[in-house]
Amino acid sequence: MTMTEAGADFVISRVLDAPRDLVWKCFTEPEHMKQWWGPKGFTVVKSEMDLRPGGTYLYALQPPAGSVMWGKFTYREIVPPSKLVFINSFSDESGGVTRHPMSPSWPLQLLSTFTFEEMAGGKTRFTVRWSPHNATAEERNTFDAGQASMNQGWGGTLDQLAAYLAKAKK
């Protein structure tokens, strides 16, 4: 389920066939994140996490062809096992905020809220909510125009998570 109306937050949700505690660990333990995080075909080559308000998750993704891309979460709110709120940005390898490597008008920062809802039958509804944070009008327009590609990218990332969960819960 997604909502992509113009000017709206980007929202994508998926019901995962795994218990909430395991899905939570997949987002809060760097060894789990290394196994599935990022777009299809990308490999996590760095995964360092300081899971506390004000702490960061610094990661590096290696695409099949091309140079390593760095990203960073700066945690604002952590409510185990139901919610993570953080600022998401592209970064350099020391965690300094950088522009999107392929889209110079992409917002420098996104306010990200991840929720983990326990469901019947040992399933979990995971929802991502993204909105530009401290963005210019041009950055907001780029974000709005990119919702279809975000849907595709997150769809692939969630496919990878679902495949990893199928193996991890055995």
N, C-alpha and C positions, 0 to 999 in steps of 0.2 A: 504494500500500500504506500503510495507517495502523494505528496501535495506539492505542486509546482506552479501555483498561480504567480503571476508577475508581482514582484515586490514582497513575496512571502518568504518565510524561512524555507530552507530545503529540509524536507522530512522524508525519511525512508524507514520502514519497519519490516522486520522479518521474524516469523515464528521459527525458532530453532529447536531441533529435536534433541535437547540436552537440558539437564537441570540448571537452574539459575546460578548456583554456586560455581559450577564448572564454567559457564559462560563468563561470569564475573572474573574468574581466574585468568581466562583467556585475554582479558583486557588489563589486568592488574599485575601480572607476573611476566617479566621480560622474556623468560624462556618460552612461555606459551606464545607471546606476540611474535617471536622469531619464526614460528612455524607456519603462520598464516597471514600476517598483516600485509596490506598493500594490494595494489591491482594484480590481476592475474598475470602470471609470468615474471613478476618481480620477486627478488630474493632479499630478505632482511639481512644486512651485513653488519649492522650495529644496533643494539637494543639495550639502552641504559635507562633505568627507571628509578626515580625518587618519588614514591607514591605518598604524597602528603600535600595539603594545601600550600601553594608556593613552590612545590617541587616540580620537577620536569620529567618528561619522557623524551629522550633524544634518540632518534633512529635514523638509519640510512637504508635506502632501498636501491638495489641494483636492477635496472631494467635488462631485458634480454640483450639489447644492443644499445649502448649509450653510457653516459657517465652516471655515477652515483648521485642520487637526490637525497637531501637531508630534510628532516622535519622535526618539529618539537611541539609537545603539549606542555603548557604551564597550568598545573592543576589549581582550580579555585575551590571546588567542593567535591568531597568524596563521601558517599553515603553507602557503605557496604551493606548488602550486595545489590543495591537498587539504582544508584545514580552516580555518574561521573560528570563534572562540569569543568571545562578547561578552555584555554585559548590555544587554538591550533594555528601553526604557521610553518612556512618553509623556513629552513635555517641553513647555516653553514655548519661545519663539523664541530665548532665550539659552541653552538647553540645561539649564535647571533641571528636575528630575524632577517630574512632575505625575501626577495621577490620570487614569485612562481617562475621556474626556469623557462616555461614556454608561454607565459601569459603575463606580460609586464603590468597590466591593469587589474590583475586579480587582487582581491583584498589581502593586505599584509597579514591580517588576523581574522580568524573566524571564532566566534563563540560557539562552542560545541557542547551539547548536552546529550549524553548517552544514558538511556534508561533500560533497566533489566526487570521485566515483569514476569513473576512466576505464574505459570499456567498449569492447568490440569494435565495429568499424564506425563509429568516430568519434562514439560516443554517450557521454553522461555521466549517471551516476545522482547526482542531487542529493537530499540528505536534510536535513530540518530536525528538530531535537530541541529542544523547549522545556520548561523546568520552572520553576516559581515559585522565586524567589531571595529569601531572607530574608522569606518570606511568613508572614502570620498564618494561623491555621486557617480563618478566614472567607475570606481571599484564596485559599487552596488549594482550598476548596470551590467558590468561584466559577470558578476555573480548571478544575477537574474537570467542573463542570456546563457549561462553555463549549466542550468539545471538539468537539461537532458543528458549532458555528458557526466554530471555528478551522479545521476541516477544509474547510468551505465557503469561508471567506476565503482560506486558503492555496491551495485548488484554483483559485480565480479568479486569484490572483496568479501562480501557476505557469503557468496558461493564457496570461497576458499575457507572461510570460518566454518561453514556447515560441514564441509568435507573433513576438516581437521577435528571437529567435535565428534564426528562419526567414529573416527579412530581413537580419539582421546578417552571416550567414555567406556571403551571396552575393557 
